[in-house]
Amino acid sequence: MTPIFLPHTTLDAIGVVEGTLPKFAIGRDRLRALRDRAMAEGAHVLLLAWPSMEWVLLAVEVPSGVVIEDAQQLIPNLLANPTALEHMRSESRKGQHLSWLSLTRPAATQH
């Protein structure tokens, strides 16, 4: 099942709908602090939500020299790794709602 990819600013909008989503309101400030720390360390952050209500705050570290202007640019790379997405979803069921992912460049092959 493919998740919905939301910008990290969704965490700021959750306060507007807290009354209807009390599950998300719990720990909101902690999540914002984690998001802010991840961004300060150079990670790009997305919120992934599955239709079954599992969700993950995903911090993605990109290789040095790679310039990403918007975390949405990472979505094709994430979709190309269904095993990682399923692992994040499985962990979210266990209460682990923060995932770090380091993208790496493939090693150069010499012929």
Buried (B, 14 or more C-beta within 10 A) or exposed (E): EEBEBBBBEBBEEBEEEEEEEEEBBEEBEEBBEBBEEBBEEEBBBBBBBBEEEBBBBBBBBBEEEEEEEEBEEBBEEBEEEEEBBEBBBEBBEEEEBBBEBEBEEEEEEEE
